[in-house]
Amino acid sequence: YKNHAYGIQCHIEIKENTVREWGCIPEYKIALEESLGDGALEKFDHDAQNNIYDMNRYASTIYKKFCELI
């Protein structure tokens, strides 16, 4: 409240099936391919799998730093 409220909204954490599950929602797949071209979902999934360890480590760091604020 006022000067004492913090909020954060993001989803940097990822599981092995996150991108595939998102891809089951037609609007997500369409938006991704409109932005990045045909095959974007598969490329995004491939990149996510290759970077899953770092992404989750970053998510943990962000969460811990946020907790230090409050």
Kinemage of the C-alpha trace (Angstrom):
@kinemage 1
@onewidth
@group {chain A} dominant
@subgroup {mainchain}
@vectorlist {calphas} color= white
{ca tyr a 1} P 0.000 0.000 0.000
{ca lys a 2} L 1.331 3.420 -1.038
{ca asn a 3} L 5.109 3.314 -0.490
{ca his a 4} L 4.965 -0.142 1.053
{ca ala a 5} L 3.629 -2.366 -1.714
{ca tyr a 6} L 5.685 -4.499 -4.058
{ca gly a 7} L 4.497 -6.652 -6.893
{ca ile a 8} L 6.034 -8.806 -9.540
{ca gln a 9} L 4.500 -10.697 -12.449
{ca cys a 10} L 6.581 -12.938 -14.633
{ca his a 11} L 7.146 -16.561 -15.494
{ca ile a 12} L 10.848 -17.121 -15.925
{ca glu a 13} L 10.634 -20.557 -14.310
{ca ile a 14} L 10.101 -23.444 -16.697
{ca lys a 15} L 9.482 -27.173 -16.651
{ca glu a 16} L 10.371 -29.603 -19.419
{ca asn a 17} L 6.791 -29.592 -20.722
{ca thr a 18} L 5.961 -25.884 -20.304
{ca val a 19} L 6.379 -24.799 -23.923
{ca arg a 20} L 4.587 -27.877 -25.283
{ca glu a 21} L 1.657 -27.233 -22.926
{ca trp a 22} L 1.505 -23.576 -23.991
{ca gly a 23} L 1.582 -24.717 -27.604
{ca cys a 24} L -1.658 -26.639 -27.061
{ca ile a 25} L -3.411 -23.280 -26.750
{ca pro a 26} L -3.982 -22.230 -30.359
{ca glu a 27} L -3.781 -18.505 -29.596
{ca tyr a 28} L -0.323 -18.880 -28.040
{ca lys a 29} L 1.031 -20.856 -30.968
{ca ile a 30} L -0.480 -18.425 -33.480
{ca ala a 31} L 0.893 -15.375 -31.654
{ca leu a 32} L 4.345 -16.933 -31.423
{ca glu a 33} L 4.412 -17.836 -35.103
{ca glu a 34} L 3.076 -14.407 -36.113
{ca ser a 35} L 5.944 -12.846 -34.178
{ca leu a 36} L 8.757 -15.266 -35.003
{ca gly a 37} L 7.630 -17.182 -38.093
{ca asp a 38} L 6.693 -20.744 -38.941
{ca gly a 39} L 8.147 -23.372 -36.649
{ca ala a 40} L 8.600 -20.826 -33.846
{ca leu a 41} L 6.981 -23.067 -31.241
{ca glu a 42} L 9.386 -25.920 -31.956
{ca lys a 43} L 12.391 -23.592 -31.968
{ca phe a 44} L 11.248 -21.963 -28.725
{ca asp a 45} L 10.807 -25.396 -27.133
{ca his a 46} L 14.267 -26.460 -28.308
{ca asp a 47} L 15.849 -23.279 -26.944
{ca ala a 48} L 13.958 -23.632 -23.661
{ca gln a 49} L 15.165 -27.209 -23.226
{ca asn a 50} L 18.744 -26.118 -23.875
{ca asn a 51} L 18.496 -23.309 -21.312
{ca ile a 52} L 16.185 -24.780 -18.673
{ca tyr a 53} L 18.846 -25.034 -15.968
{ca asp a 54} L 19.917 -21.393 -16.294
{ca met a 55} L 16.344 -20.118 -16.581
{ca asn a 56} L 15.331 -21.844 -13.357
{ca arg a 57} L 18.455 -20.658 -11.595
{ca tyr a 58} L 17.634 -17.085 -12.643
{ca ala a 59} L 14.040 -17.531 -11.437
{ca ser a 60} L 15.337 -18.638 -8.057
{ca thr a 61} L 17.670 -15.640 -7.851
{ca ile a 62} L 14.884 -13.204 -8.736
{ca tyr a 63} L 12.610 -14.757 -6.108
{ca lys a 64} L 15.278 -14.652 -3.399
{ca lys a 65} L 16.173 -11.040 -4.179
{ca phe a 66} L 12.498 -10.062 -4.167
{ca cys a 67} L 12.070 -11.704 -0.756
{ca glu a 68} L 15.000 -9.670 0.544
{ca leu a 69} L 13.055 -6.495 -0.339
{ca ile a 70} L 10.123 -7.438 1.806
